[in-house]
Amino acid sequence: MNNGLLTPEAVHELEELWTLERRAVELLDIIAAEFQSDPMSVQCFDLRIVEETINISKRLKELTPVWGRR
């Protein structure tokens, strides 16, 4: 019978997912900052990917509430 509650394993997996997603955004921010500060760092990437990375990082910062930032 499903009472609408998550199993402990499902709760753990959701918490792990949120932790990994938060870290992925932190890494994206680092990569975007590197792209913006060092023109040589973008040499092995398609410039559309570089632009998209920078734009996504910027937009995520705009959309993330202050309490959700580290």
All heavy atoms as TSV, in Angstrom:
chain	resi	resn	atom	element	x	y	z
A	1	MET	N	N	0.840	-1.183	0.000
A	1	MET	CA	C	0.000	0.000	0.000
A	1	MET	C	C	0.884	1.245	0.000
A	1	MET	O	O	1.794	1.372	0.811
A	1	MET	CB	C	-0.897	-0.009	1.238
A	1	MET	CG	C	-1.841	1.164	1.301
A	1	MET	SD	S	-3.062	0.925	2.579
A	1	MET	CE	C	-2.540	2.185	3.711
A	2	ASN	N	N	0.634	2.174	-0.900
A	2	ASN	CA	C	1.399	3.412	-0.991
A	2	ASN	C	C	0.647	4.504	-0.242
A	2	ASN	O	O	-0.428	4.915	-0.624
A	2	ASN	CB	C	1.602	3.801	-2.458
A	2	ASN	CG	C	2.468	5.031	-2.613
A	2	ASN	OD1	O	2.746	5.740	-1.659
A	2	ASN	ND2	N	2.889	5.286	-3.818
A	3	ASN	N	N	1.250	4.988	0.841
A	3	ASN	CA	C	0.616	6.038	1.640
A	3	ASN	C	C	1.080	7.439	1.224
A	3	ASN	O	O	0.832	8.406	1.935
A	3	ASN	CB	C	0.867	5.811	3.128
A	3	ASN	CG	C	2.349	5.766	3.467
A	3	ASN	OD1	O	3.179	6.044	2.607
A	3	ASN	ND2	N	2.671	5.417	4.684
A	4	GLY	N	N	1.743	7.535	0.083
A	4	GLY	CA	C	2.190	8.829	-0.403
A	4	GLY	C	C	3.537	9.272	0.133
A	4	GLY	O	O	4.038	10.316	-0.230
A	5	LEU	N	N	4.114	8.476	1.021
A	5	LEU	CA	C	5.414	8.821	1.587
A	5	LEU	C	C	6.524	8.155	0.797
A	5	LEU	O	O	6.359	7.054	0.270
A	5	LEU	CB	C	5.481	8.382	3.055
A	5	LEU	CG	C	4.474	9.021	4.003
A	5	LEU	CD1	C	4.632	8.425	5.395
A	5	LEU	CD2	C	4.643	10.525	4.050
A	6	LEU	N	N	7.646	8.811	0.748
A	6	LEU	CA	C	8.807	8.241	0.068
A	6	LEU	C	C	9.514	7.258	0.988
A	6	LEU	O	O	9.553	7.451	2.203
A	6	LEU	CB	C	9.779	9.351	-0.332
A	6	LEU	CG	C	9.275	10.365	-1.356
A	6	LEU	CD1	C	10.288	11.482	-1.528
A	6	LEU	CD2	C	9.009	9.692	-2.682
A	7	THR	N	N	10.095	6.262	0.378
A	7	THR	CA	C	10.904	5.334	1.165
A	7	THR	C	C	12.182	6.041	1.594
A	7	THR	O	O	12.593	7.039	0.976
A	7	THR	CB	C	11.276	4.095	0.333
A	7	THR	OG1	O	12.129	4.523	-0.749
A	7	THR	CG2	C	10.047	3.380	-0.202
A	8	PRO	N	N	12.847	5.557	2.626
A	8	PRO	CA	C	14.127	6.153	3.024
A	8	PRO	C	C	15.139	6.161	1.878
A	8	PRO	O	O	15.903	7.114	1.733
A	8	PRO	CB	C	14.587	5.273	4.180
A	8	PRO	CG	C	13.332	4.707	4.756
A	8	PRO	CD	C	12.413	4.519	3.568
A	9	GLU	N	N	15.116	5.122	1.052
A	9	GLU	CA	C	16.041	5.059	-0.084
A	9	GLU	C	C	15.724	6.160	-1.096
A	9	GLU	O	O	16.628	6.792	-1.645
A	9	GLU	CB	C	15.968	3.688	-0.762
A	9	GLU	CG	C	16.462	2.549	0.095
A	9	GLU	CD	C	15.416	2.019	1.077
A	9	GLU	OE1	O	14.199	2.342	0.932
A	9	GLU	OE2	O	15.807	1.309	2.008
A	10	ALA	N	N	14.435	6.391	-1.345
A	10	ALA	CA	C	14.041	7.439	-2.291
A	10	ALA	C	C	14.411	8.820	-1.759
A	10	ALA	O	O	14.857	9.683	-2.520
A	10	ALA	CB	C	12.539	7.360	-2.574
A	11	VAL	N	N	14.229	9.028	-0.460
A	11	VAL	CA	C	14.616	10.299	0.157
A	11	VAL	C	C	16.111	10.507	-0.006
A	11	VAL	O	O	16.563	11.596	-0.390
A	11	VAL	CB	C	14.213	10.337	1.651
A	11	VAL	CG1	C	14.828	11.541	2.346
A	11	VAL	CG2	C	12.691	10.348	1.797
A	12	HIS	N	N	16.886	9.461	0.252
A	12	HIS	CA	C	18.344	9.553	0.114
A	12	HIS	C	C	18.730	9.892	-1.328
A	12	HIS	O	O	19.599	10.743	-1.564
A	12	HIS	CB	C	18.999	8.242	0.546
A	12	HIS	CG	C	20.472	8.211	0.318
A	12	HIS	ND1	N	21.359	8.909	1.116
A	12	HIS	CD2	C	21.218	7.603	-0.624
A	12	HIS	CE1	C	22.587	8.719	0.666
A	12	HIS	NE2	N	22.526	7.930	-0.391
A	13	GLU	N	N	18.083	9.249	-2.291
A	13	GLU	CA	C	18.403	9.512	-3.696
A	13	GLU	C	C	18.038	10.944	-4.094
A	13	GLU	O	O	18.777	11.578	-4.843
A	13	GLU	CB	C	17.699	8.504	-4.601
A	13	GLU	CG	C	18.337	7.132	-4.549
A	13	GLU	CD	C	17.671	6.137	-5.479
A	13	GLU	OE1	O	16.657	6.483	-6.135
A	13	GLU	OE2	O	18.160	4.994	-5.544
A	14	LEU	N	N	16.913	11.460	-3.609
A	14	LEU	CA	C	16.551	12.848	-3.904
A	14	LEU	C	C	17.559	13.821	-3.299
A	14	LEU	O	O	17.962	14.788	-3.947
A	14	LEU	CB	C	15.154	13.165	-3.369
A	14	LEU	CG	C	13.988	12.750	-4.242
A	14	LEU	CD1	C	12.665	13.000	-3.524
A	14	LEU	CD2	C	14.024	13.475	-5.566
A	15	GLU	N	N	17.973	13.554	-2.075
A	15	GLU	CA	C	18.966	14.419	-1.440
A	15	GLU	C	C	20.281	14.370	-2.198
A	15	GLU	O	O	20.928	15.404	-2.398
A	15	GLU	CB	C	19.167	14.006	0.021
A	15	GLU	CG	C	17.976	14.350	0.887
A	15	GLU	CD	C	18.082	13.801	2.300
A	15	GLU	OE1	O	18.938	12.920	2.561
A	15	GLU	OE2	O	17.293	14.248	3.153
A	16	GLU	N	N	20.673	13.178	-2.650
A	16	GLU	CA	C	21.905	13.055	-3.438
A	16	GLU	C	C	21.773	13.801	-4.761
A	16	GLU	O	O	22.691	14.502	-5.186
A	16	GLU	CB	C	22.213	11.577	-3.699
A	16	GLU	CG	C	23.490	11.377	-4.479
A	16	GLU	CD	C	23.793	9.922	-4.769
A	16	GLU	OE1	O	22.913	9.050	-4.577
A	16	GLU	OE2	O	24.919	9.652	-5.201
A	17	LEU	N	N	20.606	13.676	-5.405
A	17	LEU	CA	C	20.368	14.385	-6.666
A	17	LEU	C	C	20.494	15.885	-6.470
A	17	LEU	O	O	21.156	16.577	-7.251
A	17	LEU	CB	C	18.978	14.037	-7.201
A	17	LEU	CG	C	18.519	14.807	-8.441
A	17	LEU	CD1	C	19.417	14.510	-9.635
A	17	LEU	CD2	C	17.073	14.484	-8.753
A	18	TRP	N	N	19.881	16.428	-5.420
A	18	TRP	CA	C	19.955	17.869	-5.157
A	18	TRP	C	C	21.385	18.304	-4.879
A	18	TRP	O	O	21.816	19.364	-5.332
A	18	TRP	CB	C	19.041	18.252	-4.001
A	18	TRP	CG	C	17.587	18.038	-4.308
A	18	TRP	CD1	C	16.978	18.109	-5.538
A	18	TRP	CD2	C	16.564	17.702	-3.384
A	18	TRP	NE1	N	15.640	17.843	-5.419
A	18	TRP	CE2	C	15.349	17.594	-4.113
A	18	TRP	CE3	C	16.544	17.478	-2.008
A	18	TRP	CZ2	C	14.145	17.275	-3.498
A	18	TRP	CZ3	C	15.331	17.171	-1.404
A	18	TRP	CH2	C	14.152	17.068	-2.139
A	19	THR	N	N	22.137	17.496	-4.150
A	19	THR	CA	C	23.539	17.816	-3.858
A	19	THR	C	C	24.354	17.832	-5.149
A	19	THR	O	O	25.156	18.744	-5.380
A	19	THR	CB	C	24.127	16.802	-2.860
A	19	THR	OG1	O	23.386	16.879	-1.642
A	19	THR	CG2	C	25.594	17.063	-2.593
A	20	LEU	N	N	24.138	16.826	-5.990
A	20	LEU	CA	C	24.881	16.762	-7.254
A	20	LEU	C	C	24.498	17.900	-8.188
A	20	LEU	O	O	25.369	18.480	-8.856
A	20	LEU	CB	C	24.634	15.410	-7.937
A	20	LEU	CG	C	25.244	14.204	-7.238
A	20	LEU	CD1	C	24.751	12.916	-7.893
A	20	LEU	CD2	C	26.757	14.264	-7.234
A	21	GLU	N	N	23.225	18.234	-8.249
A	21	GLU	CA	C	22.805	19.346	-9.102
A	21	GLU	C	C	23.391	20.663	-8.613
A	21	GLU	O	O	23.829	21.495	-9.416
A	21	GLU	CB	C	21.281	19.427	-9.166
A	21	GLU	CG	C	20.671	18.334	-10.013
A	21	GLU	CD	C	19.153	18.361	-10.053
A	21	GLU	OE1	O	18.528	18.995	-9.172
A	21	GLU	OE2	O	18.590	17.742	-10.969
A	22	ARG	N	N	23.414	20.865	-7.298
A	22	ARG	CA	C	24.009	22.089	-6.745
A	22	ARG	C	C	25.493	22.147	-7.104
A	22	ARG	O	O	26.000	23.188	-7.516
A	22	ARG	CB	C	23.808	22.123	-5.223
A	22	ARG	CG	C	24.249	23.413	-4.586
A	22	ARG	CD	C	23.841	23.550	-3.113
A	22	ARG	NE	N	23.993	22.332	-2.337
A	22	ARG	CZ	C	22.982	21.620	-1.818
A	22	ARG	NH1	N	21.741	21.997	-2.004
A	22	ARG	NH2	N	23.218	20.533	-1.118
A	23	ARG	N	N	26.193	21.019	-7.002
A	23	ARG	CA	C	27.621	20.989	-7.348
A	23	ARG	C	C	27.824	21.209	-8.847
A	23	ARG	O	O	28.763	21.905	-9.251
A	23	ARG	CB	C	28.257	19.666	-6.918
A	23	ARG	CG	C	29.735	19.579	-7.188
A	23	ARG	CD	C	30.509	20.651	-6.457
A	23	ARG	NE	N	31.928	20.549	-6.780
A	23	ARG	CZ	C	32.760	21.564	-6.797
A	23	ARG	NH1	N	32.339	22.769	-6.453
A	23	ARG	NH2	N	34.009	21.393	-7.109
A	24	ALA	N	N	26.942	20.663	-9.667
A	24	ALA	CA	C	27.045	20.865	-11.114
A	24	ALA	C	C	26.916	22.346	-11.464
A	24	ALA	O	O	27.643	22.853	-12.322
A	24	ALA	CB	C	25.970	20.049	-11.836
A	25	VAL	N	N	26.028	23.041	-10.781
A	25	VAL	CA	C	25.872	24.478	-11.019
A	25	VAL	C	C	27.120	25.221	-10.565
A	25	VAL	O	O	27.586	26.146	-11.239
A	25	VAL	CB	C	24.602	25.022	-10.325
A	25	VAL	CG1	C	24.563	26.535	-10.361
A	25	VAL	CG2	C	23.363	24.437	-10.984
A	26	GLU	N	N	27.695	24.827	-9.440
A	26	GLU	CA	C	28.944	25.454	-8.977
A	26	GLU	C	C	30.056	25.253	-10.001
A	26	GLU	O	O	30.801	26.194	-10.309
A	26	GLU	CB	C	29.374	24.865	-7.636
A	26	GLU	CG	C	28.488	25.239	-6.480
A	26	GLU	CD	C	28.792	24.467	-5.205
A	26	GLU	OE1	O	29.609	23.522	-5.226
A	26	GLU	OE2	O	28.211	24.811	-4.181
A	27	LEU	N	N	30.156	24.040	-10.546
A	27	LEU	CA	C	31.176	23.770	-11.562
A	27	LEU	C	C	30.909	24.564	-12.838
A	27	LEU	O	O	31.842	25.090	-13.453
A	27	LEU	CB	C	31.239	22.275	-11.866
A	27	LEU	CG	C	31.752	21.396	-10.731
A	27	LEU	CD1	C	31.557	19.925	-11.067
A	27	LEU	CD2	C	33.202	21.693	-10.420
A	28	LEU	N	N	29.640	24.658	-13.219
A	28	LEU	CA	C	29.285	25.457	-14.389
A	28	LEU	C	C	29.721	26.907	-14.202
A	28	LEU	O	O	30.261	27.525	-15.120
A	28	LEU	CB	C	27.775	25.382	-14.634
A	28	LEU	CG	C	27.258	26.195	-15.804
A	28	LEU	CD1	C	27.703	25.594	-17.126
A	28	LEU	CD2	C	25.743	26.284	-15.738
A	29	ASP	N	N	29.502	27.443	-13.004
A	29	ASP	CA	C	29.921	28.823	-12.718
A	29	ASP	C	C	31.430	28.990	-12.848
A	29	ASP	O	O	31.910	29.990	-13.387
A	29	ASP	CB	C	29.485	29.235	-11.310
A	29	ASP	CG	C	27.995	29.426	-11.182
A	29	ASP	OD1	O	27.308	29.520	-12.222
A	29	ASP	OD2	O	27.508	29.481	-10.041
A	30	ILE	N	N	32.184	28.013	-12.374
A	30	ILE	CA	C	33.647	28.062	-12.474
A	30	ILE	C	C	34.072	28.036	-13.937
A	30	ILE	O	O	34.931	28.817	-14.364
A	30	ILE	CB	C	34.284	26.894	-11.692
A	30	ILE	CG1	C	34.050	27.089	-10.189
A	30	ILE	CG2	C	35.778	26.768	-12.013
A	30	ILE	CD1	C	34.377	25.865	-9.351
A	31	ILE	N	N	33.470	27.148	-14.711
A	31	ILE	CA	C	33.812	27.031	-16.137
A	31	ILE	C	C	33.444	28.313	-16.877
A	31	ILE	O	O	34.235	28.831	-17.681
A	31	ILE	CB	C	33.111	25.807	-16.753
A	31	ILE	CG1	C	33.694	24.525	-16.150
A	31	ILE	CG2	C	33.239	25.808	-18.275
A	31	ILE	CD1	C	32.862	23.286	-16.415
A	32	ALA	N	N	32.260	28.858	-16.607
A	32	ALA	CA	C	31.837	30.102	-17.268
A	32	ALA	C	C	32.782	31.246	-16.918
A	32	ALA	O	O	33.152	32.045	-17.796
A	32	ALA	CB	C	30.402	30.453	-16.870
A	33	ALA	N	N	33.187	31.333	-15.662
A	33	ALA	CA	C	34.124	32.383	-15.251
A	33	ALA	C	C	35.457	32.232	-15.970
A	33	ALA	O	O	36.056	33.223	-16.397
A	33	ALA	CB	C	34.320	32.347	-13.734
A	34	GLU	N	N	35.912	31.002	-16.128
A	34	GLU	CA	C	37.173	30.752	-16.847
A	34	GLU	C	C	37.037	31.170	-18.308
A	34	GLU	O	O	37.921	31.810	-18.870
A	34	GLU	CB	C	37.549	29.268	-16.749
A	34	GLU	CG	C	38.830	28.903	-17.461
A	34	GLU	CD	C	40.079	29.522	-16.844
A	34	GLU	OE1	O	40.038	29.939	-15.679
A	34	GLU	OE2	O	41.108	29.585	-17.545
A	35	PHE	N	N	35.914	30.820	-18.933
A	35	PHE	CA	C	35.679	31.223	-20.323
A	35	PHE	C	C	35.728	32.736	-20.468
A	35	PHE	O	O	36.259	33.261	-21.448
A	35	PHE	CB	C	34.312	30.729	-20.812
A	35	PHE	CG	C	34.239	29.254	-21.140
A	35	PHE	CD1	C	33.008	28.647	-21.292
A	35	PHE	CD2	C	35.370	28.488	-21.305
A	35	PHE	CE1	C	32.905	27.303	-21.617
A	35	PHE	CE2	C	35.292	27.137	-21.627
A	35	PHE	CZ	C	34.049	26.544	-21.789
A	36	GLN	N	N	35.167	33.440	-19.508
A	36	GLN	CA	C	35.110	34.897	-19.599
A	36	GLN	C	C	36.445	35.559	-19.288
A	36	GLN	O	O	36.745	36.628	-19.814
A	36	GLN	CB	C	34.032	35.430	-18.662
A	36	GLN	CG	C	32.635	35.076	-19.130
A	36	GLN	CD	C	31.578	35.507	-18.153
A	36	GLN	OE1	O	31.601	35.156	-16.987
A	36	GLN	NE2	N	30.624	36.280	-18.646
A	37	SER	N	N	37.257	34.939	-18.449
A	37	SER	CA	C	38.492	35.589	-18.026
A	37	SER	C	C	39.712	35.211	-18.871
A	37	SER	O	O	40.683	35.956	-18.899
A	37	SER	CB	C	38.780	35.259	-16.554
A	37	SER	OG	O	39.058	33.878	-16.410
A	38	ASP	N	N	39.663	34.069	-19.540
A	38	ASP	CA	C	40.824	33.597	-20.299
A	38	ASP	C	C	40.405	33.203	-21.706
A	38	ASP	O	O	39.849	32.115	-21.907
A	38	ASP	CB	C	41.461	32.396	-19.585
A	38	ASP	CG	C	42.682	31.870	-20.314
A	38	ASP	OD1	O	43.121	32.468	-21.317
A	38	ASP	OD2	O	43.206	30.823	-19.874
A	39	PRO	N	N	40.654	34.058	-22.690
A	39	PRO	CA	C	40.251	33.753	-24.067
A	39	PRO	C	C	40.839	32.446	-24.599
A	39	PRO	O	O	40.228	31.800	-25.436
A	39	PRO	CB	C	40.776	34.944	-24.868
A	39	PRO	CG	C	41.019	36.029	-23.875
A	39	PRO	CD	C	41.299	35.351	-22.570
A	40	MET	N	N	41.983	32.037	-24.091
A	40	MET	CA	C	42.604	30.805	-24.559
A	40	MET	C	C	41.843	29.564	-24.075
A	40	MET	O	O	41.954	28.499	-24.677
A	40	MET	CB	C	44.062	30.734	-24.080
A	40	MET	CG	C	44.927	31.874	-24.578
A	40	MET	SD	S	45.015	31.952	-26.373
A	40	MET	CE	C	46.116	30.607	-26.684
A	41	SER	N	N	41.071	29.689	-23.009
A	41	SER	CA	C	40.387	28.527	-22.437
A	41	SER	C	C	39.245	28.021	-23.310
A	41	SER	O	O	38.767	26.913	-23.116
A	41	SER	CB	C	39.857	28.864	-21.040
A	41	SER	OG	O	38.822	29.817	-21.117
A	42	VAL	N	N	38.816	28.802	-24.271
A	42	VAL	CA	C	37.682	28.399	-25.101
A	42	VAL	C	C	38.107	27.736	-26.405
A	42	VAL	O	O	37.265	27.330	-27.194
A	42	VAL	CB	C	36.768	29.608	-25.407
A	42	VAL	CG1	C	36.245	30.223	-24.134
A	42	VAL	CG2	C	37.472	30.640	-26.256
A	43	GLN	N	N	39.381	27.569	-26.621
A	43	GLN	CA	C	39.892	27.089	-27.902
A	43	GLN	C	C	39.352	25.724	-28.315
A	43	GLN	O	O	39.157	25.471	-29.492
A	43	GLN	CB	C	41.418	27.029	-27.878
A	43	GLN	CG	C	42.064	28.374	-27.935
A	43	GLN	CD	C	43.577	28.263	-27.973
A	43	GLN	OE1	O	44.133	27.175	-27.916
A	43	GLN	NE2	N	44.245	29.391	-28.059
A	44	CYS	N	N	39.133	24.836	-27.366
A	44	CYS	CA	C	38.712	23.486	-27.734
A	44	CYS	C	C	37.187	23.318	-27.679
A	44	CYS	O	O	36.685	22.206	-27.749
A	44	CYS	CB	C	39.393	22.443	-26.867
A	44	CYS	SG	S	39.020	22.602	-25.129
A	45	PHE	N	N	36.460	24.417	-27.569
A	45	PHE	CA	C	35.001	24.358	-27.510
A	45	PHE	C	C	34.387	25.136	-28.664
A	45	PHE	O	O	34.908	26.163	-29.081
A	45	PHE	CB	C	34.481	24.964	-26.199
A	45	PHE	CG	C	34.857	24.182	-24.986
A	45	PHE	CD1	C	35.988	24.511	-24.261
A	45	PHE	CD2	C	34.086	23.105	-24.567
A	45	PHE	CE1	C	36.348	23.786	-23.135
A	45	PHE	CE2	C	34.437	22.380	-23.444
A	45	PHE	CZ	C	35.566	22.725	-22.722
A	46	ASP	N	N	33.272	24.648	-29.142
A	46	ASP	CA	C	32.474	25.387	-30.103
A	46	ASP	C	C	32.008	26.666	-29.392
A	46	ASP	O	O	31.562	26.614	-28.247
A	46	ASP	CB	C	31.274	24.518	-30.491
A	46	ASP	CG	C	30.389	25.159	-31.537
A	46	ASP	OD1	O	29.913	26.294	-31.284
A	46	ASP	OD2	O	30.164	24.538	-32.572
A	47	LEU	N	N	32.128	27.795	-30.036
A	47	LEU	CA	C	31.780	29.057	-29.392
A	47	LEU	C	C	30.307	29.145	-28.994
A	47	LEU	O	O	29.953	29.872	-28.070
A	47	LEU	CB	C	32.169	30.234	-30.279
A	47	LEU	CG	C	33.682	30.455	-30.401
A	47	LEU	CD1	C	33.973	31.657	-31.292
A	47	LEU	CD2	C	34.320	30.637	-29.036
A	48	ARG	N	N	29.457	28.359	-29.642
A	48	ARG	CA	C	28.046	28.323	-29.222
A	48	ARG	C	C	27.916	27.683	-27.845
A	48	ARG	O	O	27.093	28.110	-27.032
A	48	ARG	CB	C	27.206	27.559	-30.242
A	48	ARG	CG	C	27.084	28.299	-31.580
A	48	ARG	CD	C	26.435	27.445	-32.606
A	48	ARG	NE	N	27.348	26.321	-32.902
A	48	ARG	CZ	C	27.203	25.466	-33.891
A	48	ARG	NH1	N	26.168	25.552	-34.685
A	48	ARG	NH2	N	28.073	24.502	-34.102
A	49	ILE	N	N	28.741	26.684	-27.576
A	49	ILE	CA	C	28.736	26.043	-26.254
A	49	ILE	C	C	29.260	27.009	-25.204
A	49	ILE	O	O	28.724	27.098	-24.097
A	49	ILE	CB	C	29.561	24.738	-26.274
A	49	ILE	CG1	C	28.846	23.699	-27.131
A	49	ILE	CG2	C	29.807	24.220	-24.860
A	49	ILE	CD1	C	29.624	22.429	-27.358
A	50	VAL	N	N	30.307	27.735	-25.529
A	50	VAL	CA	C	30.855	28.734	-24.612
A	50	VAL	C	C	29.788	29.770	-24.277
A	50	VAL	O	O	29.539	30.076	-23.107
A	50	VAL	CB	C	32.104	29.411	-25.218
A	50	VAL	CG1	C	32.563	30.577	-24.361
A	50	VAL	CG2	C	33.220	28.399	-25.416
A	51	GLU	N	N	29.135	30.293	-25.286
A	51	GLU	CA	C	28.100	31.315	-25.076
A	51	GLU	C	C	26.938	30.753	-24.255
A	51	GLU	O	O	26.441	31.398	-23.331
A	51	GLU	CB	C	27.596	31.829	-26.422
A	51	GLU	CG	C	26.576	32.933	-26.300
A	51	GLU	CD	C	26.129	33.447	-27.665
A	51	GLU	OE1	O	26.799	33.203	-28.674
A	51	GLU	OE2	O	25.078	34.098	-27.699
A	52	GLU	N	N	26.515	29.549	-24.575
A	52	GLU	CA	C	25.409	28.942	-23.836
A	52	GLU	C	C	25.782	28.711	-22.375
A	52	GLU	O	O	24.974	28.953	-21.471
A	52	GLU	CB	C	25.010	27.616	-24.489
A	52	GLU	CG	C	23.824	26.963	-23.822
A	52	GLU	CD	C	23.424	25.653	-24.479
A	52	GLU	OE1	O	24.189	25.096	-25.288
A	52	GLU	OE2	O	22.326	25.176	-24.149
A	53	THR	N	N	26.995	28.251	-22.119
A	53	THR	CA	C	27.470	28.029	-20.752
A	53	THR	C	C	27.416	29.319	-19.948
A	53	THR	O	O	26.909	29.357	-18.828
A	53	THR	CB	C	28.908	27.475	-20.767
A	53	THR	OG1	O	28.925	26.244	-21.492
A	53	THR	CG2	C	29.443	27.261	-19.364
A	54	ILE	N	N	27.932	30.379	-20.525
A	54	ILE	CA	C	27.946	31.674	-19.844
A	54	ILE	C	C	26.518	32.159	-19.588
A	54	ILE	O	O	26.191	32.616	-18.491
A	54	ILE	CB	C	28.756	32.693	-20.657
A	54	ILE	CG1	C	30.242	32.299	-20.642
A	54	ILE	CG2	C	28.561	34.110	-20.134
A	54	ILE	CD1	C	31.099	33.052	-21.643
A	55	ASN	N	N	25.652	32.032	-20.581
A	55	ASN	CA	C	24.272	32.498	-20.435
A	55	ASN	C	C	23.494	31.686	-19.405
A	55	ASN	O	O	22.732	32.247	-18.607
A	55	ASN	CB	C	23.552	32.477	-21.784
A	55	ASN	CG	C	24.067	33.535	-22.719
A	55	ASN	OD1	O	24.630	34.540	-22.298
A	55	ASN	ND2	N	23.899	33.317	-24.012
A	56	ILE	N	N	23.673	30.369	-19.403
A	56	ILE	CA	C	22.981	29.527	-18.426
A	56	ILE	C	C	23.459	29.849	-17.020
A	56	ILE	O	O	22.654	29.984	-16.093
A	56	ILE	CB	C	23.178	28.033	-18.749
A	56	ILE	CG1	C	22.382	27.662	-20.002
A	56	ILE	CG2	C	22.756	27.154	-17.566
A	56	ILE	CD1	C	22.653	26.262	-20.511
A	57	SER	N	N	24.752	29.972	-16.840
A	57	SER	CA	C	25.296	30.295	-15.526
A	57	SER	C	C	24.727	31.622	-15.031
A	57	SER	O	O	24.280	31.734	-13.879
A	57	SER	CB	C	26.821	30.365	-15.602
A	57	SER	OG	O	27.365	30.802	-14.385
A	58	LYS	N	N	24.701	32.600	-15.899
A	58	LYS	CA	C	24.179	33.919	-15.526
A	58	LYS	C	C	22.697	33.840	-15.164
A	58	LYS	O	O	22.260	34.382	-14.148
A	58	LYS	CB	C	24.384	34.897	-16.682
A	58	LYS	CG	C	23.850	36.274	-16.418
A	58	LYS	CD	C	24.034	37.170	-17.633
A	58	LYS	CE	C	23.380	38.516	-17.383
A	58	LYS	NZ	N	23.299	39.322	-18.585
A	59	ARG	N	N	21.917	33.146	-15.982
A	59	ARG	CA	C	20.473	33.065	-15.744
A	59	ARG	C	C	20.159	32.284	-14.470
A	59	ARG	O	O	19.249	32.656	-13.719
A	59	ARG	CB	C	19.785	32.425	-16.950
A	59	ARG	CG	C	18.286	32.443	-16.855
A	59	ARG	CD	C	17.753	33.867	-16.899
A	59	ARG	NE	N	16.296	33.818	-16.838
A	59	ARG	CZ	C	15.554	34.674	-16.167
A	59	ARG	NH1	N	16.113	35.684	-15.531
A	59	ARG	NH2	N	14.250	34.556	-16.153
A	60	LEU	N	N	20.891	31.213	-14.201
A	60	LEU	CA	C	20.678	30.460	-12.968
A	60	LEU	C	C	20.929	31.330	-11.741
A	60	LEU	O	O	20.200	31.252	-10.753
A	60	LEU	CB	C	21.568	29.218	-12.927
A	60	LEU	CG	C	21.121	28.049	-13.803
A	60	LEU	CD1	C	22.208	26.993	-13.862
A	60	LEU	CD2	C	19.813	27.454	-13.296
A	61	LYS	N	N	21.954	32.169	-11.816
A	61	LYS	CA	C	22.229	33.086	-10.702
A	61	LYS	C	C	21.079	34.068	-10.524
A	61	LYS	O	O	20.709	34.400	-9.400
A	61	LYS	CB	C	23.536	33.839	-10.938
A	61	LYS	CG	C	24.762	32.994	-10.732
A	61	LYS	CD	C	26.013	33.793	-11.025
A	61	LYS	CE	C	27.234	32.910	-10.994
A	61	LYS	NZ	N	28.430	33.636	-11.387
A	62	GLU	N	N	20.507	34.529	-11.617
A	62	GLU	CA	C	19.393	35.473	-11.546
A	62	GLU	C	C	18.141	34.821	-10.954
A	62	GLU	O	O	17.385	35.457	-10.228
A	62	GLU	CB	C	19.061	36.014	-12.940
A	62	GLU	CG	C	20.126	36.892	-13.536
A	62	GLU	CD	C	19.877	37.207	-15.000
A	62	GLU	OE1	O	18.940	36.645	-15.614
A	62	GLU	OE2	O	20.644	38.025	-15.555
A	63	LEU	N	N	17.925	33.559	-11.261
A	63	LEU	CA	C	16.712	32.867	-10.840
A	63	LEU	C	C	16.800	32.231	-9.456
A	63	LEU	O	O	15.771	31.949	-8.856
A	63	LEU	CB	C	16.350	31.778	-11.856
A	63	LEU	CG	C	15.934	32.266	-13.236
A	63	LEU	CD1	C	15.753	31.086	-14.170
A	63	LEU	CD2	C	14.670	33.084	-13.171
A	64	THR	N	N	18.001	32.000	-8.965
A	64	THR	CA	C	18.170	31.340	-7.676
A	64	THR	C	C	17.926	32.338	-6.549
A	64	THR	O	O	18.577	33.375	-6.494
A	64	THR	CB	C	19.593	30.755	-7.533
A	64	THR	OG1	O	19.819	29.856	-8.619
A	64	THR	CG2	C	19.754	30.024	-6.223
A	65	PRO	N	N	16.970	32.023	-5.657
A	65	PRO	CA	C	16.752	32.926	-4.518
A	65	PRO	C	C	18.014	33.049	-3.676
A	65	PRO	O	O	18.829	32.129	-3.627
A	65	PRO	CB	C	15.645	32.233	-3.717
A	65	PRO	CG	C	15.122	31.150	-4.576
A	65	PRO	CD	C	16.143	30.851	-5.618
A	66	VAL	N	N	18.161	34.160	-3.011
A	66	VAL	CA	C	19.352	34.408	-2.194
A	66	VAL	C	C	19.552	33.289	-1.175
A	66	VAL	O	O	20.668	32.829	-0.959
A	66	VAL	CB	C	19.226	35.778	-1.481
A	66	VAL	CG1	C	20.378	35.988	-0.508
A	66	VAL	CG2	C	19.195	36.894	-2.502
A	67	TRP	N	N	18.467	32.785	-0.574
A	67	TRP	CA	C	18.597	31.733	0.428
A	67	TRP	C	C	19.049	30.410	-0.168
A	67	TRP	O	O	19.479	29.529	0.554
A	67	TRP	CB	C	17.293	31.553	1.206
A	67	TRP	CG	C	16.080	31.423	0.334
A	67	TRP	CD1	C	15.215	32.421	0.009
A	67	TRP	CD2	C	15.595	30.262	-0.338
A	67	TRP	NE1	N	14.225	31.944	-0.828
A	67	TRP	CE2	C	14.433	30.632	-1.049
A	67	TRP	CE3	C	16.032	28.934	-0.430
A	67	TRP	CZ2	C	13.709	29.711	-1.819
A	67	TRP	CZ3	C	15.309	28.046	-1.188
A	67	TRP	CH2	C	14.158	28.439	-1.878
A	68	GLY	N	N	18.973	30.266	-1.499
A	68	GLY	CA	C	19.394	29.020	-2.135
A	68	GLY	C	C	20.836	29.035	-2.583
A	68	GLY	O	O	21.349	28.037	-3.077
A	69	ARG	N	N	21.515	30.149	-2.411
A	69	ARG	CA	C	22.912	30.270	-2.835
A	69	ARG	C	C	23.826	29.962	-1.676
A	69	ARG	O	O	23.499	30.186	-0.531
A	69	ARG	CB	C	23.197	31.682	-3.337
A	69	ARG	CG	C	22.385	32.055	-4.540
A	69	ARG	CD	C	22.695	33.456	-4.983
A	69	ARG	NE	N	21.675	33.867	-5.932
A	69	ARG	CZ	C	21.386	35.117	-6.201
A	69	ARG	NH1	N	22.038	36.084	-5.635
A	69	ARG	NH2	N	20.448	35.406	-7.068
A	70	ARG	N	N	25.005	29.508	-1.995
A	70	ARG	CA	C	26.012	29.256	-0.965
A	70	ARG	C	C	26.876	30.471	-0.803
A	70	ARG	O	O	27.163	31.197	-1.657
A	70	ARG	CB	C	26.896	28.075	-1.336
A	70	ARG	CG	C	26.192	26.783	-1.126
A	70	ARG	CD	C	27.185	25.701	-1.329
A	70	ARG	NE	N	26.531	24.433	-1.125
A	70	ARG	CZ	C	27.167	23.337	-0.959
A	70	ARG	NH1	N	28.457	23.310	-0.963
A	70	ARG	NH2	N	26.545	22.217	-0.789
